[in-house]
Amino acid sequence: MELPDSVLEGTGLTPELAKLEVAVALYRDRKASMGKAARLAGLSRPEFQRELGKRGVTVDYEVADLRADVEALRGLGFP
């Protein structure tokens, strides 16, 4: 995502911070998944989750997410 300097002028935002703001808003409004929002922000999922926590944004974590995480851990050799 590219933003012209004229758009950011006077906002105090850097291009990176502007991308983070958009990513947080999209995730908060349920218009982007955690993975997509993190990629947009240029952060890993854990980094993005920490950023959401700092901002008081609730993280959705459902049973399907837990199952996927358990399978990923099993794939890494955890029982």
N, C-alpha and C positions, 0 to 999 in steps of 0.2 A: 504494500500500500504506500503510495507516494502522496505527500501533501505539499502543495506549494508553500513557500516561505510566507507568502502573503496571507495564507489561511492561519498559520501559526503565530504570525506577528501580533504581539501584544497579549498573547495568551499565557506566556511563561512556559509553554510546553515545547519540549524537544520532539522531533519526529518519533523517537522511541517511546516517550511518555504518552504521546498522542495515540500511538498504536495500542499501548497498554490500556488507556482509558476506554478506547473503543472495544477492545477485547473484553474488558470487565463488564461493560454495559451490555454487550451482546450475550455474555454468559448469564449475567444477572436477569436479563429479560427473557431467558430461555430461547434465544434465537441462534445460539451456537453451543456446541458441546464443549466440554472441558478441553478435550484434545485440540479441537479447532481453535478455540479461543487462546489456548496456550501458544499454539503455533503462530497465530496472528500477532501475539504479544512478543514473540521471539524468546519465550521462556520454556523451560521444562514444565511438565505437569506439577511436580512438587513445588517449584518456584512460583508457578501461577497460583496454586492452592494457598501458599503462604501469603501471596499478595491479596487474594480474596479474603483471607482471614483478617489481615490488617484493615481491610475496608469494611469488615462486618458482613460480607456477602456469604450467604449460606451455600455450602457445597452439597450438591445432590450426590448421594452415595446409596445406591439401591442394591438389592440382593443380586441382581445380574452383575453389577460392578464387583461385588465381593467374590462371586463365583469366578469371574475373569481373573481377578487378582490371585485367587487360590490356584487356579490352573497355571498362571504365569509362574508362581513360586514353585509349583511341582515341576514345571519344565526346567527350572533352575536347580532341581535336585532336592528341594525341600519336601519332607513327607506330607 
